[in-house]
Amino acid sequence: MKFLKILYLVFAAAMLVDLITSFYTTQEVFRVFFWETNIWWYRLYKLAFLLISVAAFWDQQKRGKLNNQ
């Protein structure tokens, strides 16, 4: 399970970097799963995945602490 916690954390870091770099681009349209979308929808998509992966990481952390007691 430790690998899964690290995977969630790496995924969250990648989403954060991609979200931050999207603010420094001049593109108005991004391609997400074969669809072209507005930059703000793309940023919301990245933010949602970031929050989901951070929540999953915290859940794994809590489970690990409960199992160690």
N, C-alpha and C positions, 0 to 999 in steps of 0.2 A: 504493500500500500504506500510505502514511502515514494516509490517511483511515480505513482499516480499523483501524489501531492506536488512533486517537483514538476510533473508535466502540466498540471493546472497553473502553477506559478510561471513557467516558461511561456505558456500560451497567453496568460494575462500580460506578461511583459511585452510579448510580440504585438498584441492588440494595442497596448498603450503607445508603443513606439509608432505603429502605423497610424493611430489616431492623431498623435502629435504632429507627425510629418504631413498629414493631410491638411493641416492649417497653414503650412508653408508652401503649398502648391497653388498654381494658378488655374488648375483644372476646375471646371464647373460640373463636369459629368464624369462619373466613375462607372466602371463595369463591375457588377456584382452578380456572380452566377449566371452569366450570359445575358444579363439585362443591363441596360444603361440607366443610371439613376442619378438624381441630383446629389450634390456634394453633402448636403445636410442629412439626407437619408442615409448616405454612406457612413457618415460620422455617427449617426444614431445606431446603425447596425454594429459598428465597431465598439461603441460604448456598451451596447447591450451584451455583446460577447465578452467584453472585459469584465463587466459586473457579474455575469454568470460564472466565469472562471474564478474570479476572486471569491465569490460566495461558496463555490465548490471547494476551493482550497481551505477556507475557514472551517467549513463543515468537516473536512478530513482532519484538520488540526484538532477540532473539538472531539471527534471520535477517538483520535489517538490519545488524547489526554484522559478521556473517560476509561479507555481500555487499560491504561497504565496504572490507574489508581488501585 
